[in-house]
């Protein structure tokens, strides 16, 4: 074979190998693109660029498979819907609270969200040690109750419903009166209204807190404690939610009552919330990525 023929054969072989590699690359990219497309979850939220977005977890700190699965769904949602923060309505860690427990029950499952800059703001549940107020990633800054304003027009009030004493009530009254926010959102552990058969409504806390909420036009209250999800009918103009099923579930415990607008005690869940002007949109998503509730709450303009 002449040198010229050898070169021609070599060129043909090289060309064939290049085409084979290109086909292989296309074959490898196609499943990856399909997988990425399949990862998109159906969201009902407006997802506006200038709105305020957050998520809610409750009764979640178990370190269980269910907690990790729900955390993975949250990260997939965050990729589509970049919420800024997560409010924690208590029972942040079940059982022991050693450094390795904080890692297993909080830092590891939510690492992708923490790495993305999402902040978590905690309130204390009945299973939580008061020492959690010193844990940096809960952003409590040594306080059992506190308020913060993540965006103009929105203020959160994290309360300690384990011990609603005069000192906390005095603080709350002053904070609410001075907030000047369009949206006032309170979150804590024990639900003031509930259709749960195990716990039910926290009457003692309601007697103390509800008059304050009404006096100062609190718009939304989010609690946990009950191991299910319940959206209650507005009570005296206030929207109430229970989200206590982010890693604990008490199936069959929700006894739907005249209070219930919607409830679910069969799925682990978290909530998404978006505030856009006088509307607050919400979507509750299960550990399977399925929407179990969605809707919106409107506040009276100039309230």
Secondary structure, DSSP 8 states (H G I E B T S, - for coil): --HHHHHHHHHHHHHHHHHHHHHHHHHHHHHHHHHHHHH-----S---TTSEEEEEE-S-TT--HHHHHHHHHHHHHHHHS---EEEE-S----S---HHHHIIIIITTTHHHHHTT-EEEE---TTS-GGGGG-GGGT-TT-SSEEEEEETTEEEEE--TT---HHHHHHHHHHHHHH--SEEEEE-SS-SS--BSSS---HHHHHHHHHHHHHTT--EEEE--SSSEEEE--BTTBEEEEE--SS---TT-B---TTEEEEESSS-EEEEEEEETTEEEEEEEETTS-EEEEEEEE--TT-
